[in-house]
Amino acid sequence: MKPVITIRHVQFESLGLLEDVLAERKNWQVQVLDAGVDDLTAFDPLEPELLVVLGGPIGAYEQETYPFLTEEVRILEARLRAGRPVLGICLGAQLMAAALGARVYPAPAKEVGWAPVALTPAGLASPLRHLADGVPVLHWHGDTFDLPDGATLLAATDLCPNQAFSYGPAALGLQFHLEVVPGEIERWLIGHACEIAALKTGATVASLRADTRKLGPGLTVPATDIFRDWVGQVHG
């Protein structure tokens, strides 16, 4: 069995739709490590067939407060340098940017809710092309990052111009959430209750719930196609 390591920061931000895509690879074995709980030094960063780093409500720059982030950056730096397959989602993408020497910092405002992204020409030629018709995706982040040197910008929004990037043929960073399963949004609404209450963008628990019911199902097929295309691209 080929190992796939997933680093998770909060229980409700899981592999989601990506889990089924990974399960299609019958000879892959997915192991989930909980940051801050499990020992992230217990595996060789280059050994896993794929590394997935998921989202979470902390900043990539908060390494003094959350020391395990330092280890995550070390792992990502080693894999990115070696050209080993990496997928980073939200915080995971921000940690990828940090590992590549880019600055991660608070965005002008929190971007929470459903909205499309604008694809660059490179994005239209990538697995993200399945979003080309303006498919809304779930945004849930307060930080952003500078585009790392050597990275290729794939998608943008007005608030956060760096929404997705590739680095070489095997690394993909997504600021937004393609993996979310619409029926599991209640976990997000409970887990992020304090953050939602403090939002100044007008998004509420009720509006996020309603938008997810309306727009979430329309993301499921494109998101699955994106994940399937990307996994096939990096592993054949």
C-alpha positions as CSV (number, residue, x, y, z in Angstrom):
1,M,0.0,0.0,0.0
2,K,1.2,3.5,-0.8
3,P,0.9,5.9,2.1
4,V,-1.0,9.2,1.9
5,I,-0.6,11.5,4.8
6,T,-3.2,14.1,5.7
7,I,-2.5,16.8,8.3
8,R,-5.7,18.0,9.9
9,H,-6.1,21.0,12.2
10,V,-9.7,20.8,13.3
11,Q,-12.0,17.7,13.1
12,F,-14.7,19.3,11.0
13,E,-12.3,20.4,8.2
14,S,-11.7,17.0,6.7
15,L,-10.8,15.5,3.3
16,G,-14.5,15.7,2.4
17,L,-15.0,15.1,-1.3
18,L,-11.3,14.4,-1.8
19,E,-11.6,11.3,0.4
20,D,-13.7,9.5,-2.2
21,V,-11.2,10.5,-5.0
22,L,-8.3,9.1,-2.9
23,A,-10.3,5.9,-2.2
24,E,-10.4,5.3,-6.0
25,R,-6.7,4.5,-5.7
26,K,-7.1,1.0,-4.4
27,N,-3.5,0.7,-3.4
28,W,-3.3,3.9,-1.4
29,Q,-3.7,4.0,2.4
30,V,-4.8,7.3,3.9
31,Q,-3.5,8.2,7.3
32,V,-4.8,11.3,9.1
33,L,-2.5,13.1,11.6
34,D,-4.0,15.7,13.9
35,A,-1.7,18.7,14.2
36,G,-0.8,19.5,17.8
37,V,-1.8,15.9,18.9
38,D,0.1,13.5,16.7
39,D,3.8,13.4,16.3
40,L,4.6,15.0,12.9
41,T,8.2,14.0,13.1
42,A,7.3,10.3,13.0
43,F,7.4,10.0,9.2
44,D,9.9,10.8,6.5
45,P,8.5,13.9,4.7
46,L,9.4,12.4,1.3
47,E,7.9,9.0,1.9
48,P,4.2,9.5,1.4
49,E,2.8,9.2,-2.1
50,L,0.8,12.3,-1.4
51,L,0.7,14.9,1.4
52,V,-2.5,16.9,2.0
53,V,-2.5,19.7,4.5
54,L,-6.0,20.9,5.4
55,G,-7.4,24.2,6.8
56,G,-7.8,25.6,10.2
57,P,-8.6,28.8,12.1
58,I,-5.1,29.8,12.9
59,G,-2.4,31.8,11.1
60,A,0.6,30.2,9.4
61,Y,2.7,33.0,11.0
62,E,1.6,32.0,14.6
63,Q,4.4,29.5,15.0
64,E,5.4,30.8,18.4
65,T,1.8,30.2,19.7
66,Y,1.4,26.9,17.8
67,P,4.9,25.3,17.6
68,F,3.6,22.4,15.5
69,L,3.3,24.8,12.5
70,T,7.1,25.0,12.4
71,E,7.2,21.3,11.8
72,E,4.5,21.5,9.1
73,V,6.6,24.2,7.3
74,R,9.7,22.0,7.5
75,I,7.8,19.0,6.1
76,L,6.3,21.1,3.3
77,E,9.7,22.7,2.5
78,A,11.3,19.3,2.1
79,R,8.5,18.0,-0.2
80,L,8.3,21.1,-2.3
81,R,12.1,21.2,-2.7
82,A,12.0,17.5,-3.8
83,G,9.0,18.0,-6.2
84,R,6.9,15.5,-4.3
85,P,3.1,15.8,-4.6
86,V,1.5,18.2,-2.2
87,L,-2.0,19.6,-1.9
88,G,-2.7,22.5,0.5
89,I,-6.1,23.8,1.3
90,C,-6.7,27.2,3.0
91,L,-4.2,27.1,5.9
92,G,-2.4,24.3,4.1
93,A,-1.9,26.6,1.1
94,Q,-0.7,29.4,3.3
95,L,1.8,27.1,5.0
96,M,3.0,26.0,1.5
97,A,3.5,29.7,0.7
98,A,5.4,30.2,3.9
99,A,7.6,27.1,3.2
100,L,8.5,28.7,-0.2
101,G,9.6,31.9,1.5
102,A,6.5,34.0,0.8
103,R,4.8,36.3,3.3
104,V,1.5,35.2,4.9
105,Y,-0.5,38.0,6.6
106,P,-4.1,39.1,7.5
107,A,-6.2,39.9,4.4
108,P,-7.9,43.3,4.2
109,A,-11.1,41.6,5.4
110,K,-12.3,38.1,6.1
111,E,-13.6,36.3,3.0
112,V,-16.4,34.0,4.2
113,G,-19.1,32.7,2.0
114,W,-19.9,31.4,-1.5
115,A,-18.5,33.2,-4.6
116,P,-16.7,32.3,-7.8
117,V,-13.0,32.8,-8.5
118,A,-11.5,34.3,-11.6
119,L,-9.2,31.9,-13.4
120,T,-5.9,33.0,-15.0
121,P,-4.9,31.6,-18.4
122,A,-2.8,29.1,-16.4
123,G,-5.8,28.2,-14.3
124,L,-7.9,27.6,-17.4
125,A,-5.2,25.1,-18.5
126,S,-5.1,23.4,-15.1
127,P,-7.6,21.0,-13.3
128,L,-9.3,24.2,-12.0
129,R,-10.8,24.6,-15.5
130,H,-13.9,22.9,-14.1
131,L,-14.6,26.2,-12.4
132,A,-14.5,28.2,-15.6
133,D,-18.2,28.8,-15.8
134,G,-18.2,30.8,-12.6
135,V,-19.0,27.9,-10.2
136,P,-19.2,29.4,-6.7
137,V,-16.8,27.9,-4.2
138,L,-16.7,28.2,-0.4
139,H,-14.3,30.9,0.9
140,W,-13.5,30.8,4.6
141,H,-10.3,32.6,5.5
142,G,-9.0,35.7,7.1
143,D,-5.4,35.5,5.9
144,T,-3.8,35.8,2.5
145,F,-0.2,35.4,1.1
146,D,2.1,36.7,-1.5
147,L,2.6,34.5,-4.5
148,P,5.8,32.5,-3.9
149,D,8.8,32.9,-6.2
150,G,8.5,30.3,-8.9
151,A,4.8,29.6,-8.3
152,T,2.1,30.0,-11.0
153,L,-1.0,31.9,-10.2
154,L,-4.2,30.0,-11.1
155,A,-7.1,31.9,-9.6
156,A,-8.0,35.2,-7.9
157,T,-10.7,37.3,-6.3
158,D,-10.9,41.0,-5.8
159,L,-10.3,40.8,-2.1
160,C,-7.5,38.2,-2.3
161,P,-5.7,38.1,-5.6
162,N,-3.8,35.0,-4.8
163,Q,-6.4,32.3,-4.5
164,A,-4.7,29.3,-6.0
165,F,-1.2,28.5,-7.3
166,S,0.8,25.6,-8.6
167,Y,4.5,25.0,-7.9
168,G,6.1,22.8,-10.4
169,P,4.1,19.9,-11.7
170,A,3.2,18.3,-8.4
171,A,2.1,21.0,-5.9
172,L,-1.2,22.8,-5.7
173,G,-2.3,25.4,-3.1
174,L,-6.0,26.3,-2.8
175,Q,-7.0,29.2,-0.6
176,F,-10.7,28.2,-1.0
177,H,-12.5,25.0,-0.1
178,L,-13.4,22.6,-2.8
179,E,-13.5,19.7,-0.5
180,V,-16.6,20.7,1.6
181,V,-19.5,18.3,1.6
182,P,-22.7,20.4,1.7
183,G,-24.4,18.1,4.1
184,E,-21.6,18.6,6.7
185,I,-21.8,22.4,6.8
186,E,-23.4,22.3,10.2
187,R,-20.1,21.2,11.6
188,W,-18.5,24.3,10.2
189,L,-21.3,26.6,11.5
190,I,-20.8,25.2,15.0
191,G,-17.0,25.1,14.9
192,H,-16.7,28.6,13.6
193,A,-19.6,30.1,15.6
194,C,-17.5,32.8,17.3
195,E,-15.8,33.8,14.0
196,I,-19.2,34.0,12.2
197,A,-20.6,36.2,15.0
198,A,-17.7,38.6,14.7
199,L,-17.9,38.9,10.9
200,K,-18.5,42.4,9.5
201,T,-19.3,41.2,6.0
202,G,-23.0,40.4,6.6
203,A,-22.6,36.6,6.5
204,T,-24.6,34.9,9.3
205,V,-25.2,31.3,10.3
206,A,-28.5,31.4,8.6
207,S,-27.2,32.9,5.3
208,L,-24.2,30.5,5.2
209,R,-26.6,27.6,5.8
210,A,-29.0,28.8,3.1
211,D,-26.2,29.5,0.5
212,T,-24.7,26.1,1.1
213,R,-28.0,24.3,0.5
214,K,-28.5,26.3,-2.7
215,L,-24.9,26.4,-4.1
216,G,-23.1,23.5,-2.5
217,P,-24.5,20.7,-4.6
218,G,-23.4,22.6,-7.7
219,L,-19.8,22.4,-6.6
220,T,-19.7,18.7,-5.9
221,V,-19.2,17.5,-9.5
222,P,-16.7,20.2,-10.5
223,A,-14.7,19.8,-7.3
224,T,-14.6,16.0,-7.7
225,D,-13.4,16.4,-11.3
226,I,-10.7,18.8,-10.2
227,F,-9.4,16.5,-7.5
228,R,-9.6,13.5,-9.8
229,D,-7.8,15.4,-12.6
230,W,-5.1,16.7,-10.3
231,V,-4.4,13.3,-8.7
232,G,-4.3,11.7,-12.1
233,Q,-1.9,14.5,-13.3
234,V,0.6,14.0,-10.5
235,H,0.4,10.2,-10.4
236,G,-0.8,9.1,-13.8
